[in-house]
Amino acid sequence: MYFKTSSVFENKQLSTYNLEKRAPMQLGATHEQVCIADYCKVGGVTVQASG
């Protein structure tokens, strides 16, 4: 079965999303280093940034 999607829907699905101003993304960006440090301390592990 074949369904035709509208061009508006298709364009939205293929476009990039700017998530920097979304609350969950901002929370992660603000607290990332603290979370990594706590995770390393509790788990006795080392986290290496990759990107």
N, CA, C and O of each residue as an XYZ file, in Angstrom:
204
protein
N       0.849     -1.171      0.000
C       0.000      0.000      0.000
C       0.899      1.240      0.000
O       1.925      1.247      0.681
N       0.556      2.234     -0.711
C       1.351      3.452     -0.863
C       0.555      4.648     -0.367
O      -0.596      4.847     -0.753
N       1.182      5.441      0.493
C       0.549      6.658      0.983
C       1.356      7.849      0.510
O       2.580      7.867      0.640
N       0.693      8.819     -0.023
C       1.362     10.037     -0.465
C       1.391     11.016      0.700
O       0.356     11.314      1.295
N       2.583     11.516      1.024
C       2.698     12.508      2.087
C       2.683     13.898      1.470
O       3.089     14.097      0.325
N       2.211     14.842      2.251
C       2.197     16.217      1.757
C       3.607     16.778      1.782
O       4.440     16.334      2.571
N       3.873     17.734      0.939
C       5.205     18.322      0.869
C       5.545     19.069      2.164
O       6.713     19.129      2.547
N       4.554     19.633      2.836
C       4.800     20.333      4.095
C       5.294     19.339      5.138
O       6.277     19.598      5.833
N       4.620     18.211      5.247
C       5.020     17.164      6.189
C       6.404     16.640      5.848
O       7.247     16.486      6.731
N       6.636     16.373      4.603
C       7.922     15.845      4.141
C       9.051     16.831      4.428
O      10.109     16.429      4.911
N       8.846     18.097      4.141
C       9.863     19.117      4.403
C      10.164     19.225      5.888
O      11.318     19.397      6.279
N       9.138     19.127      6.713
C       9.332     19.214      8.166
C      10.148     18.025      8.659
O      11.023     18.187      9.510
N       9.875     16.849      8.141
C      10.587     15.647      8.564
C      12.042     15.653      8.114
O      12.900     15.094      8.797
N      12.324     16.261      7.005
C      13.676     16.275      6.454
C      14.498     17.469      6.911
O      15.707     17.507      6.686
N      13.862     18.443      7.550
C      14.585     19.637      7.964
C      15.347     19.383      9.268
O      15.061     18.434      9.998
N      16.309     20.239      9.535
C      17.049     20.129     10.785
C      16.294     20.870     11.877
O      15.564     21.824     11.606
N      16.474     20.431     13.086
C      15.799     21.041     14.219
C      16.815     21.794     15.067
O      17.895     21.274     15.346
N      16.480     23.002     15.476
C      17.323     23.764     16.382
C      16.819     23.496     17.797
O      15.802     24.046     18.221
N      17.543     22.644     18.519
C      17.097     22.233     19.841
C      17.783     22.991     20.971
O      17.503     22.738     22.142
N      18.673     23.916     20.634
C      19.459     24.594     21.663
C      18.609     25.352     22.676
O      19.001     25.480     23.836
N      17.469     25.847     22.261
C      16.645     26.649     23.170
C      15.566     25.835     23.860
O      14.796     26.389     24.645
N      15.486     24.549     23.596
C      14.512     23.685     24.261
C      14.975     23.416     25.686
O      16.168     23.225     25.919
N      14.061     23.397     26.633
C      14.409     23.264     28.047
C      15.260     22.026     28.360
O      16.264     22.164     29.059
N      14.913     20.827     27.881
C      15.751     19.666     28.196
C      17.168     19.788     27.650
O      18.120     19.381     28.315
N      17.323     20.337     26.461
C      18.655     20.506     25.883
C      19.455     21.547     26.656
O      20.653     21.375     26.881
N      18.795     22.619     27.058
C      19.470     23.662     27.817
C      19.905     23.135     29.178
O      21.000     23.450     29.645
N      19.055     22.334     29.819
C      19.392     21.736     31.100
C      20.635     20.862     30.963
O      21.536     20.920     31.799
N      20.680     20.057     29.913
C      21.833     19.197     29.676
C      23.096     19.993     29.421
O      24.161     19.651     29.935
N      22.992     21.040     28.640
C      24.159     21.859     28.327
C      24.668     22.576     29.567
O      25.875     22.732     29.749
N      23.754     23.010     30.411
C      24.130     23.746     31.616
C      24.792     22.847     32.653
O      25.746     23.262     33.311
N      24.295     21.620     32.808
C      24.725     20.759     33.902
C      25.563     19.559     33.469
O      25.848     18.688     34.291
N      25.957     19.494     32.220
C      26.653     18.322     31.703
C      27.936     18.012     32.466
O      28.151     16.864     32.854
N      28.784     18.998     32.687
C      30.061     18.753     33.352
C      29.874     18.290     34.794
O      30.616     17.430     35.269
N      28.899     18.849     35.488
C      28.613     18.432     36.865
C      28.137     16.983     36.882
O      28.563     16.198     37.729
N      27.266     16.631     35.958
C      26.742     15.264     35.880
C      27.857     14.269     35.559
O      27.918     13.189     36.146
N      28.719     14.630     34.643
C      29.832     13.743     34.280
C      30.752     13.539     35.480
O      31.170     12.414     35.752
N      31.066     14.598     36.189
C      31.938     14.491     37.363
C      31.305     13.608     38.434
O      31.986     12.766     39.020
N      30.020     13.787     38.694
C      29.331     12.960     39.689
C      29.282     11.499     39.250
O      29.480     10.599     40.067
N      29.024     11.263     37.988
C      28.973      9.899     37.457
C      30.328      9.207     37.629
O      30.388      8.045     38.031
N      31.393      9.910     37.329
C      32.742      9.355     37.476
C      33.059      9.057     38.933
O      33.654      8.026     39.247
N      32.662      9.957     39.816
C      32.925      9.783     41.242
C      32.170      8.575     41.803
O      32.750      7.756     42.515
N      30.908      8.467     41.488
C      30.072      7.382     42.007
C      30.447      6.042     41.390
O      30.517      5.029     42.086
N      30.689      6.039     40.082
C      30.951      4.777     39.383
C      32.404      4.368     39.325
O      32.720      3.260     38.891
N      33.309      5.257     39.763
C      34.730      4.944     39.694
C      35.206      4.748     38.256
O      36.047      3.891     37.985
N      34.663      5.546     37.338
C      35.005      5.426     35.921
C      35.530      6.760     35.397
O      35.457      7.783     36.078
N      36.048      6.731     34.202
C      36.483      7.944     33.526
C      35.651      8.127     32.268
O      35.422      7.163     31.538
N      35.202      9.326     32.006
C      34.428      9.633     30.814
C      35.293     10.504     29.922
O      35.867     11.498     30.367
N      35.376     10.120     28.664
C      36.170     10.870     27.703
C      35.238     11.479     26.647
O      34.449     10.776     26.017
N      35.345     12.780     26.473
C      34.502     13.474     25.487
C      34.832     13.002     24.081
O      35.987     12.740     23.747
N      33.794     12.901     23.270
C      33.992     12.432     21.890
C      33.191     13.252     20.907
O      32.346     12.709     20.194
N      33.433     14.520     20.853
C      32.719     15.296     19.856
C      32.210     16.564     20.274
O      31.594     17.275     19.480
